[in-house]
Amino acid sequence: MTIHLTINGKPFEAEPGQTILEVARQHDLDIPTLCYHKDLSPTGNCRMCMVEVKGGRFLQAACVTPVWEGMDIQTHSSKVVHDRKMTLEMMLANHPQDCITCDASGECELQDLAYEYQARAPEWGSKGTRYPVNSDPNPFIRVDMNRCILCRRCVLACGEIQVRDVWGIANRGIEEQIVAGAGTTMMEARCESCGQCVAYCPTGALSNKMSYGVARAHQVQRVTTTCSYCGVGCQFDLLVKKGKVIGVASSPDAPVNGMALCVKGRYGYDYVHHPERLKKPMVREYLIKKGMKKKVGGPGWEWVETDWETALNLAAGKLRETMDKFGAESVGVLTSAKCTNEENYLMNKLARQVIGTNNIDHCARL
């Protein structure tokens, strides 16, 4: 059954069960949101998606209101725009006015909407810092609840995607706030430091400690890559500034993982610029010294850099010598969880079909 409705004077069709917001976005019609995210359950908390429905007594939240036959909707009437601006001003009333130094500036959804609707914090609203800044000892996630707008995205992301339920709501009215556990630290509330809450936070209430204060959104280049920690194949964007990786950001279009990442994928990137990281293949070279016996791994041998062709030829030669002397079953192959599934499959073929051995194993037994 097809539902016929009108949005801003134009006719559209919808499926039963669709919300106003889903139909609008399906046809590229703008309805602003803060608490809504396509990956999370809609809650209608922020009231930014309010629209005017003909015949209704009140404005309706588009993210939770299903469409019906003959519905007539206005998304930007004067009443709607006034309501959205007032909602933003109420949010800004308890929000720090420090956009000039805020780490989230340039990718803050609240900032973008305040600019679009020309909303300003009311004079009576500035109450200063209500909560401790950087209030949680978590080594990866920086918490500043002064910037929180109570959208509950972090609560839903932790509960619905990571299924840890670290974040919750405490108190009511003006004292309402997001807390970890029952007012404990994140780690005490079973946090896995996956950073899902950071990825979905629309403001700077939750941010990454490792890259905090290093660069603004317009100062970094995003480079899409695949995580090297396991064979799942999660994708994300590396944040690069002046040739150096300074952080990781979720990529909504990642085919395997979407916005989700584990703690290693999101925060384990600092090895890239470690001073001891190997950048070229290395082989042992015997240094001829007087009176010294040639013994592999003993005195007189040093690791030296070489090219890939030399290193692979050397490895192939050693394998051939071993197989000629002791047989193929004397060779063992150990693969890695840091390779992709496809790479591990190729190693399996190399061991069984090329070398002729069944001695192949996996370091993590995944």
Beta strands, then each sheet from edge to edge (+ up, - down):
strand 1: 3-7
strand 2: 10-14
strand 3: 50-53
strand 4: 60-61
strand 5: 72-74
strand 6: 141-143
strand 7: 167-170
strand 8: 177-180
strand 9: 206-208
strand 10: 221-226
strand 11: 235-241
strand 12: 244-250
strand 13: 282-286
strand 14: 301-305
strand 15: 333-335
strand 16: 360-362
sheet 1: 2+ 1- 5- 3+ 4-
sheet 2: 6+ 9-
sheet 3: 7+ 8-
sheet 4: 10+ 11- 12+
sheet 5: 13+ 14-
sheet 6: 15+ 16+
end
